[in-house]
Amino acid sequence: MTSTTMTVRLPTEAKDKLERLAGHTNRSLSFLAAQAIADYAERELSVVEGIDRALADAAAGRVVPHDEAMRRIKATIDRTGQTR
C-alpha cells in the first residue's frame, strides 16, 4: 500500500482520545488517525454513491409506487412472522 502525508487540525480533545487509544492498543497516533479517516471516507462515499444510484434510478423511472412498496413490505413481514 502506498501512502502520502497530510496535515490535519483537530480539537485537542480528539487528539487526547487518540493518545489514550494509542496507549491501549499499542498503535501510533498516525496509524489510528489514518485508519479513522480511511474508514470515514469509505463509509461516507458509500452513502453518497448509493444516493447517486437512487437518484439515477428515479430519473430513469426505476421506482416502485409507495402503496406497492408498502404492500411488499407488509407481505414480507407477514411471511417472516409465520416462519417463526
HELIX and SHEET records of a PDB file:
HELIX    1   1 THR A   12  THR A   25  1                                  14    
HELIX    2   2 LEU A   29  ALA A   59  1                                  31    
HELIX    3   3 HIS A   66  GLN A   82  1                                  17    
END                                                                             
